[in-house]
């Protein structure tokens, strides 16, 4: 799964720490999501999309091997 979390975060001029605090996780969790090492829970993905004001489909995209 790929995502645009880093791009959306840059648009809002937020650090990983800022986003982490906004959604109640560690900075390391945000880093892992951005690097594709961790797929967030549905609840966390919804929280992140709400912070950025985008849909889940805009933020997270399935890749060929994901299904």
Secondary structure, DSSP 8 states (H G I E B T S, - for coil): -EE-HHHHHHHTT--HHHHHHHHTS-HHHHHHHHTTS----HHHHHHHHHHHT--HHHHEE--GGG-
